[in-house]
Amino acid sequence: MQQGRIVIVGTGIMLGAHLTPAAKSYLQAADLVFAAVTDGISEQWLQTMNADVRSFAPLYALGKSRHDTYQQMIDLMLTEVRAGKFVVGAFYGHPGVFAYAPHKVIELARLEGYEAQMLAGISAADCLHADLGIDPGRVGCQYYEASQFMFYQRVIDPSAYLVLWQISLAGDRTIARFDTGEGELQLLVELLAADYPADHQVVIYEAASMPFETPRMDWLTLAELPTARLTLKSTLVLPPARALQKNVQLLERLKVLQAG
């Protein structure tokens, strides 16, 4: 095993409230910390735990492919690991949810013989289930990234919840923008119209990131989505549009099987 080491941790969604004790101990013990968080306040908070915190924020730019940004993140972290450092990557929310660089840097570090691991964190999905009162075990819950949902043929079940992440980027094919337009959102509405009526009530959700904030839960009809106010934190949640349908044939076979 090589000398360098990397641990990827999640800072959670709410500043200071969601960090696990294990993640905090790694942040304090690291030689340096790379920060992929949402604002300067969060970076300052990380600096209270480690004197060498390096922000990934300057790597982002309008018109620059996010793939290039992610590759730069990976290269910066691996450079320090190869230099024998104990590196921690601190990523907003859960570091393995909607995050390419954390998974890839761990994969590459392990291939090169370095110790590498990821710690789970509280994600926006965890907050969503708590704030909206959605139990995925009741009728089921489907997660899709909004653009991927549009680009590929997916079969959805309208009797379960449908959650579309990164809705403010829906339909973006450039991977270099920070928002989308009404035209792209209208295409998404038309795609969903095969399973959901135009007046179906949906919710735009944003988890609270500060202790003094409240989560955003704005209800509207599906038809109103193209003109809704969206941010990079916005998630679209569609409640079920129909009731669960019993699988009568399978239930009968189970009845016979279990009776015998």
C-alpha positions in Angstrom: 0.0 0.0 0.0 1.3 3.4 -1.0 1.9 6.1 1.7 -0.7 8.7 0.5 -4.3 8.4 1.5 -7.6 10.0 0.6 -11.0 10.1 2.4 -14.0 11.6 0.8 -16.6 12.9 3.3 -20.0 14.6 3.1 -20.7 17.8 5.0 -24.4 17.3 4.8 -27.0 19.8 3.8 -27.5 22.0 6.8 -24.3 23.9 7.9 -22.8 22.5 11.1 -25.8 20.2 11.9 -25.3 17.3 9.5 -21.6 16.5 9.8 -20.9 13.1 11.3 -18.4 12.6 14.1 -16.3 10.4 11.9 -16.2 13.0 9.1 -15.2 15.7 11.5 -12.3 13.6 12.9 -11.0 13.1 9.4 -11.3 16.8 8.5 -9.3 17.6 11.6 -6.6 15.0 11.0 -6.0 15.6 7.3 -2.9 17.3 5.9 -5.2 19.3 3.7 -8.8 19.5 2.7 -10.3 20.1 -0.7 -13.7 21.8 -0.4 -16.7 21.4 -2.8 -19.3 23.2 -0.8 -21.9 25.7 -1.8 -20.8 29.0 -0.3 -18.0 31.0 1.4 -19.6 30.5 4.9 -19.3 26.8 4.6 -15.7 27.1 3.5 -15.0 29.3 6.6 -16.6 26.7 8.8 -14.3 24.0 7.3 -11.3 26.2 8.1 -12.2 26.1 11.8 -11.4 22.3 11.6 -8.3 22.4 9.3 -5.8 25.2 8.5 -5.3 24.1 4.9 -8.7 24.2 3.1 -8.6 24.6 -0.7 -11.7 25.5 -2.5 -12.9 24.0 -5.7 -15.2 26.9 -6.4 -12.8 28.8 -8.7 -12.8 25.8 -11.1 -16.4 26.5 -12.1 -17.1 29.0 -14.9 -20.0 29.8 -17.2 -19.4 28.2 -20.6 -16.9 25.8 -19.2 -17.8 22.1 -19.4 -18.4 20.6 -15.9 -16.6 17.5 -17.1 -13.4 19.6 -17.3 -14.1 21.0 -13.8 -14.6 17.5 -12.4 -11.4 16.3 -14.0 -9.4 19.2 -12.5 -10.8 18.3 -9.1 -9.7 14.7 -9.5 -6.2 15.7 -10.7 -5.7 18.2 -7.8 -6.6 15.6 -5.2 -4.6 12.8 -6.7 -1.5 15.0 -7.0 -1.5 15.5 -3.3 -2.2 11.9 -2.6 0.8 10.9 -4.8 2.9 13.3 -2.8 2.3 11.2 0.3 -0.3 13.5 1.9 -3.4 12.5 3.8 -6.1 14.2 1.7 -9.8 14.8 2.6 -12.3 15.8 0.0 -15.3 17.6 1.6 -18.4 17.5 -0.6 -21.7 19.1 0.0 -24.5 16.7 1.1 -23.7 13.1 0.5 -20.4 12.8 -1.5 -21.5 9.8 -3.5 -24.9 11.2 -4.6 -24.9 13.2 -7.9 -21.1 13.6 -7.7 -18.8 12.2 -10.3 -15.4 13.3 -9.0 -15.6 11.6 -5.5 -16.3 8.2 -7.0 -13.7 8.6 -9.7 -10.9 9.8 -7.5 -11.4 6.9 -5.1 -11.4 4.4 -8.0 -8.2 5.9 -9.5 -6.4 6.1 -6.1 -7.2 2.5 -5.4 -5.9 1.4 -8.8 -2.6 3.1 -8.0 -2.4 1.3 -4.6 -3.5 4.1 -2.3 -5.9 3.8 0.6 -9.1 5.4 -0.3 -12.6 5.5 1.2 -15.9 7.4 1.2 -18.0 8.2 4.2 -21.8 8.6 3.8 -23.3 12.0 4.5 -26.8 13.4 4.8 -28.1 14.2 1.3 -30.8 16.3 -0.1 -32.8 13.1 -0.6 -32.7 12.4 3.1 -34.0 15.9 3.8 -36.7 15.6 1.1 -38.2 12.5 2.6 -38.3 14.1 6.1 -39.6 17.5 5.0 -42.2 16.2 2.5 -43.2 13.2 4.7 -42.5 10.7 1.9 -41.9 7.1 3.0 -40.4 5.4 -0.1 -41.5 2.0 1.4 -45.2 3.0 1.1 -45.7 3.2 -2.7 -42.2 3.4 -4.0 -40.0 6.3 -5.2 -38.1 6.8 -8.4 -35.0 9.0 -8.7 -33.7 10.4 -12.0 -31.5 13.3 -13.0 -33.8 15.6 -15.0 -31.7 15.8 -18.2 -30.9 12.1 -18.2 -34.6 11.4 -17.8 -35.2 13.5 -21.0 -32.3 12.2 -23.0 -33.1 8.5 -22.6 -36.2 6.4 -22.9 -37.3 5.5 -19.4 -40.3 3.6 -18.2 -41.8 5.2 -15.1 -44.5 4.1 -12.7 -47.0 6.8 -12.0 -48.3 5.0 -9.0 -45.0 5.8 -7.2 -43.4 9.1 -6.4 -41.2 10.5 -9.2 -38.2 12.7 -8.1 -36.3 14.7 -10.8 -33.0 16.1 -9.5 -31.2 19.2 -11.0 -34.5 20.4 -12.5 -33.0 23.8 -13.2 -30.6 22.2 -15.7 -33.3 20.1 -17.4 -32.5 19.6 -21.1 -29.0 21.2 -21.0 -26.8 19.3 -23.5 -23.8 21.6 -23.2 -22.9 20.7 -19.5 -21.7 24.3 -19.3 -24.7 26.3 -18.3 -26.1 27.0 -14.8 -29.8 27.1 -15.8 -32.3 26.1 -18.4 -35.0 27.8 -20.4 -38.8 27.7 -20.6 -38.6 25.8 -23.9 -36.6 22.9 -22.4 -39.0 22.7 -19.4 -42.0 22.7 -21.7 -40.5 19.7 -23.5 -40.2 18.0 -20.1 -43.8 18.8 -19.3 -44.8 17.3 -22.6 -42.8 14.2 -21.9 -44.4 13.8 -18.5 -47.9 14.3 -20.0 -48.0 10.7 -21.1 -48.4 9.7 -17.4 -49.5 12.9 -15.6 -52.4 15.3 -16.3 -51.5 19.0 -16.8 -53.3 19.9 -13.6 -51.4 17.3 -11.5 -50.0 18.9 -8.4 -46.2 18.8 -8.1 -43.8 20.4 -5.7 -40.5 22.3 -6.1 -38.4 21.3 -3.2 -35.2 22.9 -1.8 -33.6 21.7 1.5 -32.7 24.2 4.1 -28.9 24.7 4.2 -28.8 27.1 7.2 -30.2 26.6 10.7 -32.3 29.7 10.4 -33.8 28.7 7.0 -36.9 26.7 6.3 -37.1 24.3 3.3 -38.8 25.5 0.2 -41.9 23.4 -0.8 -43.8 25.3 -3.5 -46.8 23.5 -4.9 -48.0 24.2 -8.5 -49.5 22.3 -11.4 -47.3 20.5 -13.8 -48.4 22.9 -16.6 -46.9 25.8 -14.5 -43.5 24.3 -14.3 -41.9 26.1 -17.3 -42.4 29.6 -15.7 -41.6 28.5 -12.1 -38.6 30.0 -10.2 -35.8 27.5 -10.1 -32.3 27.5 -8.6 -29.5 25.0 -8.7 -30.9 23.5 -5.5 -34.3 22.9 -6.9 -35.8 19.4 -7.1 -39.1 18.5 -8.7 -41.3 15.9 -6.9 -44.3 14.4 -8.6 -46.7 12.5 -6.2 -48.4 9.4 -7.6 -51.0 10.1 -10.3 -52.8 6.8 -9.9 -53.3 4.1 -7.2 -51.3 0.9 -7.0 -52.7 -1.8 -9.2 -52.8 -5.3 -7.7 -51.0 -8.1 -9.5 -54.0 -10.4 -9.2 -52.5 -13.3 -11.2 -49.3 -13.4 -9.0 -51.3 -13.1 -5.8 -53.4 -16.1 -6.8 -50.2 -18.1 -7.5 -48.8 -17.1 -4.1 -52.1 -18.2 -2.4 -51.9 -21.6 -4.0 -48.1 -21.9 -3.2 -48.5 -20.9 0.5 -51.7 -23.0 1.0 -49.7 -26.1 0.0 
